[in-house]
Amino acid sequence: METNAQEAVAPSAGARPAVLSLAIKEKAALYAAYMPFLKGGGLFIPSTRPAKIGDDIFALVQLLDDPTKMPIPGKVVWITPAGTPGRGQGIGVQFASNENGEAARARIENLIGGALKAARPTHTL
C-alpha cells in the first residue's frame, strides 16, 4: 500500500493548527486509512509529529490519481504511538463538521464504495 505523508509544523504563536500533507495512491490504502466510525468521518495520517487528543489539524489530502489536494480541517481523536505492535505510528483526524469535512467524507466513501462493509483490518480498528 502506498501512502505518503509530509508534515509542516505551524508556528507556535497562537493556536494555529498543524498542517499535514497526505497522498493516498491506492484504494486499499484509502480503505485502511479511512475512519467511518467517526461522526463525519476521518482519516488515519501516518505521522511522527507529537500530537495530543483535541489538537487542531489541517490536512491537505490527495486521493488516488486526482492531482487536486482537498483541504480538510479536523481534530486529533486517535493516536497510535511509535512501537505499537502491528500498527504504524500516526494520528486519527476527525473531519470538521463543515463543508470541507463533508466533501471529504463523501468523496472518500464514493471512492471506496462497498469496501466500507468489509471486515479487513485498518490502521485503527
Solvent accessible surface area in square Angstrom, and as a share of the most:
residue,aa,sasa,rsa
1,M,143,0.64
2,E,78,0.35
3,T,40,0.23
4,N,76,0.39
5,A,37,0.29
6,Q,127,0.57
7,E,68,0.31
8,A,57,0.44
9,V,109,0.62
10,A,18,0.14
11,P,77,0.48
12,S,114,0.73
13,A,78,0.60
14,G,68,0.65
15,A,96,0.74
16,R,150,0.55
17,P,50,0.31
18,A,2,0.02
19,V,48,0.28
20,L,1,0.00
21,S,21,0.13
22,L,2,0.01
23,A,15,0.12
24,I,0,0.00
25,K,75,0.32
26,E,72,0.32
27,K,110,0.47
28,A,51,0.40
29,A,0,0.00
30,L,0,0.00
31,Y,18,0.07
32,A,6,0.05
33,A,2,0.02
34,Y,3,0.01
35,M,0,0.00
36,P,65,0.41
37,F,96,0.40
38,L,31,0.15
39,K,178,0.75
40,G,33,0.32
41,G,2,0.01
42,G,0,0.00
43,L,2,0.01
44,F,2,0.01
45,I,1,0.01
46,P,44,0.28
47,S,8,0.05
48,T,102,0.59
49,R,46,0.17
50,P,119,0.75
51,A,21,0.16
52,K,144,0.61
53,I,111,0.56
54,G,37,0.36
55,D,36,0.19
56,D,62,0.32
57,I,2,0.01
58,F,61,0.25
59,A,3,0.02
60,L,53,0.26
61,V,0,0.00
62,Q,31,0.14
63,L,3,0.01
64,L,30,0.15
65,D,140,0.72
66,D,44,0.23
67,P,108,0.68
68,T,86,0.50
69,K,94,0.40
70,M,29,0.13
71,P,56,0.35
72,I,2,0.01
73,P,31,0.20
74,G,6,0.06
75,K,97,0.41
76,V,0,0.00
77,V,49,0.28
78,W,70,0.24
79,I,70,0.35
80,T,7,0.04
81,P,79,0.50
82,A,71,0.55
83,G,78,0.75
84,T,43,0.25
85,P,124,0.78
86,G,86,0.83
87,R,89,0.33
88,G,42,0.40
89,Q,64,0.29
90,G,2,0.02
91,I,6,0.03
92,G,0,0.00
93,V,2,0.01
94,Q,49,0.22
95,F,9,0.04
96,A,32,0.25
97,S,123,0.79
98,N,70,0.36
99,E,147,0.66
100,N,60,0.31
101,G,2,0.02
102,E,85,0.38
103,A,56,0.43
104,A,1,0.00
105,R,65,0.24
106,A,47,0.37
107,R,78,0.28
108,I,0,0.00
109,E,44,0.20
110,N,117,0.60
111,L,35,0.17
112,I,6,0.03
113,G,35,0.33
114,G,68,0.65
115,A,23,0.18
116,L,57,0.28
117,K,186,0.79
118,A,37,0.29
119,A,107,0.83
120,R,121,0.44
121,P,111,0.70
122,T,25,0.14
123,H,49,0.22
124,T,7,0.04
125,L,119,0.59
